[in-house]
Amino acid sequence: MSILTDKINDSNVIAVTGHVRPDGDCVGSTTALYYYILENYPEKKVYLTLDTPPASVKKCIDCDVITAPDSLPDKVDLFVSLDSSTSNRLLEAAVEKFNSAGVSFVVDHHKTNIGFGDINHIDADASSCCEVLFELLDYDKISVRTASSLYLGIVHDTGVFKYSSTSKRTMEVAGKLLAKGVDSAFIIDTSFYEKTWKQNKLLARAIDKAEISEDGKIAYTVISQADLSEFRCGSSDTEGIVEQLRLTEGVEIAIFMREDAANVYKVSMRAKTGLVDVSEISVLYNGGGHSKAAGFTAHGNYDEIIANVISEVNKRWTV
């Protein structure tokens, strides 16, 4: 038994949540824990509260069980946050109930997480939050549904096992999940690679607007609210754009900015070889992440924001 399963045993009302604008690892880890508790502790009340998951992920995971934070019970015995580096990244309506819970428990893998729960289980060497969570669960009690959520999260945060965070242990965990009956090809193709026609058109717009630094090491682009409206896209339709920039020959740092409101931008950064720790830049803007993948929200004019971010990148070249 782990400290998490001990706390589950001691609790009657349990809530599970993750960060806003959840990615595959966030949705995977939160749904995995929700279904693990639901299936193995039928006598307990368990709730999953989460921002809207990406459409591609919802094709692989049943997300209809999500509850609005306002609908959570006033008294929560155990509140578990997964894949969120700070409480600021939780749904605002969930923070108060997280802080007032009998026990607040944080499970994460972001090195920028300094611990905001009563209990904090953070492994910055893990590929994903799903890999961390796997170690806290009883393998014999993991169903194919729970295993599929965990596998999806690992696939997304490792870029289908190609990022440097992928370790021998990561592959061992993935193998154990496959042994549960996970449909690997369906999860990878459907949630990671498959794109709608409008997503392809939006990607084309982003590439058309992209620019590159004089030395060719930094590629950056932006999608405006007007672009999203033109192609009838939402925020989740921008998934994969920053990765496409990162794959450009010669590019070391990719920066993607999405306009979420007037003068409000969601910034995603990716590093190819680790010459720059992009999480350091993210922290400057109260964001979080890893050395090669980080993000934050910035307020102001696009030209000024991108100029400042590029300036911070240039300050940090290690060679």
Order of alpha helices (4+ residues) and beta strands (2+ residues): alpha-beta-alpha-beta-alpha-beta-alpha-beta-beta-alpha-alpha-alpha-alpha-alpha-beta-beta-alpha-alpha-beta-beta-alpha-beta-beta-alpha
